[in-house]
């Protein structure tokens, strides 16, 4: 595990008790933590405290977290992890499409939060020298365009490979259907037909790389949102 | 008398009867003026009767009115009188036109009325659906938020307790406890509401001291009150009241909980009691955001949340439960604004020995 040398995190939630345990979790990992209880404070602290990552609740008292995400994305690429409750599905997906990096549904435990943060922060580190993705028995060399499963070469169709590549580039992080459709098929409309194509491709991909395609261990479905490539053992 | 009238109004033959009366009236009027006026001018009056009957009644009476109008018009107002025979063939066209227009009007009117009724029903259904969604959302939010804090705090303690300093550990434990109590109160209120709706609010009244009731209520909220000043003014010689102790405690727990929720962290909560005639008057007051005039009644209805309170969690059940309990004790509860600031809830409970 990489040491987080004084990484700075901004926690935005109107519930003091949520901020408190999230702060404890982050402090235990060496983060310097700043807090905000509403959207206005969040935007102020974003400028004042220069955080490296932001944990943002969708249900803020003054403006929605979705609006805050859109506002921030106009001028900053800071990683954003969304916190939501179950009835905010639509806002959550919109926030992800608007550029939020990942989400957690309340209630969540401290371990999940830290795992999400690790995945989000890992992608901040430029990965020029290493282009090989390794998870379990699966190994993908993006530069060489080679896939190995159990040390045996594996053939994927071009579409399957493209989808897998998008997931690898975002490994550990949720990728929305819309994002994959745009990256792979370059489609922003015709959602119905294209999303069916995506499901078929995912299913084929799972048949090839998963030890048990019915219970996937690499390509995980995030219900109603999209997919996530499992990257931690 | 009034009820009898309503009954007549709803009788299936009422509009047939009304139709006969109306046409008789118009025909009589026609009899008087037919010397001065072309009888065809009266057709409009008959059609007016058709429209009114169609609007008020239903399809049957409207068609009946159309047909009866033509017959009466022919029989009484078209020469030769008092027979259906017609001298001038032109009138046949008048009758046909009259009848067709009458039937079309009654059909259109009835349809327009049905459409309006359907639109109203749909609107009502949408409003109910909207309310249910809002309700589910607020429930989901209010039940999950404390859970999120509890799960988060405890998982943090389990995962990495050694790395935490003592104060953080204590804070996390206190949060988990406090939020568990909050959740418990919410669930308690939901259950109480369900019990009251099921008509299962059974009171076992016994003579109690108000001082005792307030003491227990404060005890229940102890963890939440922290160092919040609570100013209690209960006279020594206050008579005992016949109440169901545990239900009345719920009333004060909810009222004090609200007072704390809707006022600044260090402002005092005031509880004051005294007799007023043969009743006990108790006030719970705070120095918080107060109550909007138009909200003072509505806050007691189930699931109502004042727009001022939207920022603060809650299901909107507490006050409706308070009202249910107080009224079951034959008492009254209402809300008003304090003289300078804040809200004041007043309860009147009968001092009598029997409920």
Interface residues (C-beta under 8 A of the other chain):
Chain A: X14 X15 X17 X18 X20 X21 X22 X24 X25 X27 X28 X59 X61 X85 X86 X87 X106 X107 X108 X109 X110 X111 X113
Chain B: X136 X137 X140 X141 X144 X145 X146 X147 X148 X149 X150 X151 X152 X153 X155 X156 X159 X160 X163 X164 X168 X171 X172 X175 X178 X179 X311
